[in-house]
Amino acid sequence: MSRVLFLKLPEQDVIAKCDAADVGISALETLPDGGTRLVCRSSAGAALMTTKFKGKLIAQDARRERFRPAFSRA
C-alpha cells in the first residue's frame, strides 16, 4: 500500500488529525489547486488515515508543483 494521500484539507487540519491518531508524518506538501499531499511514515498509518479522511480524498494524479528539497554543502 502507498503511504501517500491527497486530501481536500489544509495542512493544519491534516497535522491535527494525524497527531490525534498518533500517525507519523514523513512529508507534507500544499497542492497548487488546493489541498494537501500527505506522506505517512508507515503504510499502516496511511491505511488508518485513509479511513479517517474518507470523503476528503482526491485523485492520486493531482497536480503538484516541482519540489526541490533544501540541502547544505559541507
Backbone as a printed PyTorch tensor [residue, N CA C, xyz], in Angstrom:
tensor([[[  0.8350,  -1.1830,   0.0000],
         [  0.0000,   0.0000,   0.0000],
         [  0.8770,   1.2420,   0.0000]],

        [[  0.4480,   2.2510,  -0.7300],
         [  1.1650,   3.5110,  -0.7920],
         [  1.0140,   4.2820,   0.5140]],

        [[  2.0350,   5.0300,   0.8720],
         [  1.9780,   5.8620,   2.0710],
         [  1.4830,   7.2750,   1.7570]],

        [[  1.1470,   7.5420,   0.4900],
         [  0.7690,   8.8850,   0.0330],
         [ -0.7460,   9.0380,  -0.0240]],

        [[ -1.2460,  10.1670,   0.4980],
         [ -2.6610,  10.5240,   0.4160],
         [ -2.7650,  11.9490,  -0.0910]],

        [[ -3.6910,  12.1950,  -1.0080],
         [ -4.0010,  13.5380,  -1.4820],
         [ -5.3410,  13.9270,  -0.8740]],

        [[ -5.3760,  15.0560,  -0.1570],
         [ -6.5440,  15.4210,   0.6430],
         [ -7.0700,  16.8090,   0.3260]],

        [[ -8.3860,  16.9740,   0.4380],
         [ -9.0520,  18.2680,   0.2600],
         [ -9.1110,  18.9940,   1.5970]],

        [[ -7.9800,  19.1520,   2.2480],
         [ -7.9000,  19.8050,   3.5550],
         [ -6.6370,  20.6620,   3.6200]],

        [[ -6.6520,  21.7190,   4.4420],
         [ -5.4210,  22.4830,   4.6460],
         [ -4.4320,  21.7020,   5.5220]],

        [[ -3.1760,  22.0680,   5.4360],
         [ -2.1200,  21.3630,   6.1710],
         [ -2.3980,  21.2990,   7.6710]],

        [[ -2.9030,  22.3890,   8.2620],
         [ -3.1350,  22.4280,   9.7070],
         [ -4.1220,  21.3460,  10.1370]],

        [[ -5.1760,  21.1340,   9.3610],
         [ -6.1690,  20.1000,   9.6750],
         [ -5.5690,  18.7010,   9.5530]],

        [[ -4.7320,  18.5060,   8.5480],
         [ -4.0870,  17.2070,   8.3420],
         [ -3.1560,  16.9000,   9.5140]],

        [[ -2.3760,  17.8860,   9.9220],
         [ -1.4560,  17.6980,  11.0460],
         [ -2.2180,  17.3660,  12.3190]],

        [[ -3.2990,  18.1120,  12.5760],
         [ -4.0900,  17.8880,  13.7890],
         [ -4.6930,  16.4830,  13.8230]],

        [[ -5.2330,  16.0280,  12.6990],
         [ -5.8550,  14.6980,  12.6610],
         [ -4.8170,  13.5860,  12.7760]],

        [[ -3.6510,  13.7890,  12.1700],
         [ -2.5870,  12.7850,  12.2880],
         [ -2.0720,  12.7250,  13.7230]],

        [[ -1.9180,  13.8730,  14.3660],
         [ -1.4870,  13.8930,  15.7630],
         [ -2.5060,  13.1870,  16.6550]],

        [[ -3.7880,  13.4530,  16.4190],
         [ -4.8410,  12.8330,  17.2310],
         [ -4.8560,  11.3120,  17.0640]],

        [[ -4.5080,  10.8380,  15.8720],
         [ -4.4980,   9.3920,  15.6010],
         [ -3.1320,   8.7640,  15.8760]],

        [[ -2.1680,   9.5800,  16.3170],
         [ -0.8030,   9.1300,  16.5940],
         [ -0.1660,   8.4860,  15.3600]],

        [[ -0.3310,   9.1520,  14.2110],
         [  0.2470,   8.6990,  12.9430],
         [  1.3740,   9.6540,  12.5640]],

        [[  2.5450,   9.1030,  12.2930],
         [  3.7000,   9.9120,  11.9340],
         [  3.6140,  10.4440,  10.5130]],

        [[  4.0920,  11.6730,  10.3370],
         [  4.1030,  12.3280,   9.0240],
         [  5.5350,  12.3610,   8.5090]],

        [[  5.7190,  11.8570,   7.3020],
         [  7.0260,  11.8960,   6.6710],
         [  7.2030,  13.1760,   5.8670]],

        [[  6.1350,  13.6000,   5.1510],
         [  6.1990,  14.8200,   4.3490],
         [  4.8050,  15.3860,   4.1420]],

        [[  4.7430,  16.7200,   4.0370],
         [  3.5080,  17.4380,   3.7150],
         [  3.8180,  18.4000,   2.5840]],

        [[  2.8730,  18.5500,   1.6880],
         [  3.0640,  19.4420,   0.5430],
         [  1.7210,  20.0750,   0.1870]],

        [[  1.6970,  21.4090,   0.0890],
         [  0.4890,  22.0950,  -0.3370],
         [  0.3680,  21.9720,  -1.8490]],

        [[ -0.8140,  21.6110,  -2.3330],
         [ -1.0480,  21.4410,  -3.7690],
         [ -1.4630,  22.7700,  -4.3850]],

        [[ -1.0360,  23.0640,  -5.6030],
         [ -1.3440,  24.3450,  -6.2290],
         [ -2.8370,  24.5750,  -6.4830]],

        [[ -3.6150,  23.5180,  -6.6660],
         [ -5.0490,  23.6570,  -6.9070],
         [ -5.8620,  23.5450,  -5.6220]],

        [[ -5.1790,  23.5410,  -4.4770],
         [ -5.8350,  23.4210,  -3.1880],
         [ -5.7270,  22.0120,  -2.6520]],

        [[ -5.5620,  21.9080,  -1.3650],
         [ -5.4330,  20.6150,  -0.7340],
         [ -4.0130,  20.3460,  -0.2950]],

        [[ -3.8000,  19.1390,   0.1930],
         [ -2.5130,  18.7630,   0.7640],
         [ -2.1300,  17.3560,   0.3440]],

        [[ -0.8600,  17.1530,   0.0870],
         [ -0.3070,  15.8200,  -0.1550],
         [  0.3560,  15.3890,   1.1390]],

        [[ -0.0790,  14.2670,   1.6660],
         [  0.4300,  13.7200,   2.9160],
         [  1.1880,  12.4280,   2.6290]],

        [[  2.3850,  12.3080,   3.1850],
         [  3.1320,  11.0570,   3.1320],
         [  3.2940,  10.5950,   4.5690]],

        [[  2.6770,   9.4710,   4.9030],
         [  2.7530,   8.9090,   6.2540],
         [  4.0550,   8.1370,   6.4140]],

        [[  4.4940,   7.9810,   7.6420],
         [  5.7290,   7.2460,   7.8990],
         [  5.5880,   5.7460,   7.6930]],

        [[  4.3660,   5.2300,   7.8010],
         [  4.1730,   3.7890,   7.6170],
         [  2.9390,   3.5260,   6.7660]],

        [[  2.9080,   2.3710,   6.1540],
         [  1.7320,   2.0080,   5.3630],
         [  0.5380,   1.7500,   6.2720]],

        [[  0.7810,   1.2880,   7.5020],
         [ -0.3100,   1.0900,   8.4570],
         [ -0.9390,   2.4340,   8.8310]],

        [[ -0.1070,   3.4410,   9.0130],
         [ -0.6050,   4.7840,   9.2980],
         [ -1.4040,   5.3310,   8.1300]],

        [[ -0.9370,   5.0810,   6.9210],
         [ -1.6530,   5.5360,   5.7250],
         [ -3.0050,   4.8430,   5.6120]],

        [[ -3.0540,   3.5570,   5.9410],
         [ -4.3150,   2.8190,   5.8880],
         [ -5.3040,   3.3840,   6.9080]],

        [[ -4.8240,   3.6820,   8.1030],
         [ -5.6880,   4.2690,   9.1350],
         [ -6.2060,   5.6300,   8.7090]],

        [[ -5.3140,   6.4740,   8.1740],
         [ -5.7280,   7.8250,   7.7820],
         [ -6.6370,   7.7930,   6.5530]],

        [[ -6.5270,   6.7820,   5.7150],
         [ -7.4410,   6.6410,   4.5850],
         [ -8.8730,   6.4950,   5.0810]],

        [[ -9.0550,   5.7410,   6.1500],
         [-10.4010,   5.5870,   6.7100],
         [-10.8360,   6.8550,   7.4330]],

        [[ -9.9190,   7.5190,   8.1180],
         [-10.2500,   8.7450,   8.8540],
         [-10.6060,   9.8930,   7.8970]],

        [[ -9.9190,   9.9500,   6.7440],
         [-10.1270,  11.0340,   5.7860],
         [-11.0980,  10.6570,   4.6670]],

        [[-11.8450,   9.5740,   4.8390],
         [-12.7910,   9.1520,   3.7990],
         [-13.7150,  10.3170,   3.4640]],

        [[-13.8970,  10.5910,   2.2040],
         [-14.7100,  11.7300,   1.7720],
         [-13.8850,  12.9800,   1.5180]],

        [[-12.6440,  13.0200,   2.0130],
         [-11.7490,  14.1560,   1.8060],
         [-10.5910,  13.8070,   0.8830]],

        [[-10.5890,  12.5790,   0.3580],
         [ -9.5230,  12.1450,  -0.5420],
         [ -9.7560,  12.6910,  -1.9480]],

        [[ -8.6700,  13.0310,  -2.6310],
         [ -8.7500,  13.4450,  -4.0360],
         [ -7.8830,  12.4900,  -4.8600]],

        [[ -7.9780,  12.6050,  -6.1620],
         [ -7.3040,  11.6790,  -7.0800],
         [ -5.7900,  11.6710,  -6.8790]],

        [[ -5.1900,  10.5120,  -7.0630],
         [ -3.7430,  10.3640,  -6.9230],
         [ -2.9690,  11.1470,  -7.9840]],

        [[ -3.6340,  11.5430,  -9.0430],
         [ -2.9280,  12.2710, -10.1040],
         [ -3.1200,  13.7790,  -9.9690]],

        [[ -3.3010,  14.2670,  -8.7490],
         [ -3.4590,  15.6940,  -8.5100],
         [ -2.2040,  16.4320,  -8.9650]],

        [[ -2.4080,  17.6330,  -9.4690],
         [ -1.2880,  18.4320,  -9.9680],
         [ -0.4180,  18.8950,  -8.8060]],

        [[  0.8870,  18.7490,  -8.9740],
         [  1.8520,  19.1570,  -7.9570],
         [  2.8260,  20.1560,  -8.5520]],

        [[  3.4330,  20.9500,  -7.6800],
         [  4.4980,  21.8450,  -8.1120],
         [  5.8190,  21.0980,  -8.0010]],

        [[  6.8160,  21.5970,  -8.7010],
         [  8.1390,  21.0000,  -8.5680],
         [  8.6120,  21.2160,  -7.1490]],

        [[  9.1560,  20.1950,  -6.5640],
         [  9.6190,  20.2550,  -5.1830],
         [ 11.1040,  19.9750,  -5.1640]],

        [[ 11.8470,  20.9190,  -4.6270],
         [ 13.2890,  20.7320,  -4.5400],
         [ 13.6930,  20.8770,  -3.0790]],

        [[ 14.0590,  19.7790,  -2.4450],
         [ 14.4210,  19.8510,  -1.0410],
         [ 15.6780,  20.7000,  -0.8230]],

        [[ 15.6940,  21.3820,   0.2930],
         [ 16.8590,  22.1970,   0.6340],
         [ 17.9660,  21.2830,   1.1430]],

        [[ 19.1800,  21.6400,   0.8540],
         [ 20.3100,  20.8840,   1.3580],
         [ 21.4720,  21.8290,   1.5600]],

        [[ 22.4240,  21.4070,   2.3340],
         [ 23.6050,  22.2450,   2.5470],
         [ 24.8350,  21.5120,   2.0670]],

        [[ 25.7740,  22.2660,   1.6180],
         [ 27.0500,  21.6790,   1.1780],
         [ 28.0640,  21.8790,   2.2830]],

        [[ 28.7350,  20.8270,   2.6020],
         [ 29.7380,  20.9280,   3.6820],
         [ 31.1210,  21.0460,   3.1070]]])
